[in-house]
């Protein structure tokens, strides 16, 4: 029991960094087909959904970062000189 708790605490300490995902239109279309497939094995459906959600999250995160960068630049341009 202790070894499991120790392993969990070590895993919690190690920070995992998500790798940006890039998909072509064909790859995205194929993953969407797998994710919606009625006769597709459940494991493949789940993996396709995970990859698609990670791709969408990565795209949203980069959009958010770009917006924040633009906002910071605009604020620094308008800051009063002292």
Helices and strands as residue ranges (DSSP letters): H 2-13, H 25-36, H 42-78
